[in-house]
């Protein structure tokens, strides 16, 4: 299983705060997982944003981060302040 969490406006856009996906070797990297989610179409297009931030097991990482069964992944928008 992979646990996927969505934060801030991503959570609002997709309508859920998280889900569990059955592990698939096709999820070899975080970007592969993201591409799988984008293929759902519609509201999931929000995860295609260029400035998307992500974490694996509560550590910030890049989209080329490798994934393994049992990982927790989080997607969240960049934070800006003023």
C-alpha positions in Angstrom: 0.0 0.0 0.0 1.0 3.6 -0.6 -0.7 6.3 1.5 -1.3 9.5 -0.4 -2.2 12.8 1.3 -3.4 16.0 -0.3 -3.0 19.3 1.4 -4.4 22.9 1.1 -6.0 23.7 -2.2 -5.1 20.3 -3.6 -7.3 18.7 -1.0 -10.0 21.1 -1.8 -9.7 20.5 -5.6 -9.8 16.7 -5.5 -12.3 16.5 -2.6 -10.4 14.1 -0.4 -7.6 14.6 2.1 -6.0 11.2 1.4 -6.3 7.7 0.1 -4.5 4.4 0.1 -3.5 2.8 -3.2 -2.5 -0.8 -3.7 1.2 -0.9 -4.4 2.1 -1.3 -8.0 5.6 -1.4 -9.5 4.5 1.3 -11.9 4.8 3.7 -9.0 8.6 3.4 -9.0 9.0 7.1 -8.5 6.9 9.9 -7.1 6.4 11.3 -10.6 5.1 8.0 -11.8 2.6 8.0 -9.0 1.6 11.6 -9.9 1.2 10.7 -13.6 -1.1 7.9 -12.5 -3.2 10.3 -10.5 -3.2 12.9 -13.4 -4.5 10.2 -15.7 -7.8 10.3 -13.7 -8.5 13.5 -15.5 -10.8 16.3 -14.4 -10.0 17.9 -11.0 -6.8 15.8 -10.8 -5.1 18.1 -13.3 -4.3 20.3 -10.3 -1.5 17.9 -9.5 0.2 18.8 -12.8 1.2 22.2 -11.5 4.8 23.1 -12.1 5.4 24.3 -8.5 3.9 21.3 -6.8 5.7 20.4 -3.6 5.9 16.8 -2.4 7.2 14.7 0.5 8.0 11.0 1.0 7.6 9.7 4.5 7.3 13.2 5.9 10.6 14.4 4.2 10.5 17.0 1.4 11.7 15.5 -1.9 11.7 15.9 -5.6 9.4 14.1 -8.1 12.2 11.8 -9.1 12.3 10.3 -5.6 12.0 6.5 -5.6 9.0 4.9 -3.9 8.5 1.6 -2.1 5.6 -0.3 -0.8 4.5 1.1 2.5 5.6 4.7 1.8 3.5 7.8 2.6 3.4 10.5 0.0 2.1 14.0 0.4 1.3 16.6 -2.3 1.0 20.3 -1.4 1.2 23.7 -3.1 4.1 26.0 -2.5 3.6 28.4 0.3 4.1 32.1 -0.1 4.0 34.8 2.5 3.7 38.5 2.5 
